[in-house]
Amino acid sequence: MAKLSIIIPVLNEATVIEEQLRGLQPFRDGDVELIVADGGSEDHTAKLAEYLADRVVVSKPGRAHQMNRGSQVAKGEVFLFLHVDTALSC
């Protein structure tokens, strides 16, 4: 099976990022990596995500910049871009 990279673009999502990433932890048991692409948050989004994601990267603001930055560091063969307010279940 192809390795999957879940890339989550975020901006000032400190109030929800931990809950979202906790819900994705079961996927990390498989061949899935979690990448948070922060667009320059002014809250603690990136810091909160560090221990729940495989990678946290910072980019220029803008969803396209964030998605591109996340895909640059991704190791997966398949990318899933997931909005922080979208739930994914096993």
Residue, then its C-alpha position, 0 to 999 in steps of 0.5 A: m500500500a502507498k504511504l499516505s501524507i495527511i497535510i493540514p494547513v492551519l492559521n490561528e487554530a490553537t483552540v482546535i488543533e489538539e483535538q483534531l490531531r488527537g483524532l488522527q493519531p490512530f492513522r499514525d499506527g499505519d503507514v501515514e504521516l501527519i504534517v501541519a503547515d502553519g501560515g504564520s499563526e499568531d497564537h500557539t498553533a504550531k507549538l501545540a501541534e509539535y507533539l501530535a504531528d510528524r512534522v510542523v512547517v511554517s510557510k507564507p500565509g495563504r492556503a496554496h503556500q501552506m499546501n505546497r510547503g507541506s507537500q515539499v516535506a511529505k514522504g508519502e506517495v499520496f497526499l491528503f489535504l485536510h482542513v482542520d475542521t474536517a474529521l476523518s475516521c478509521 
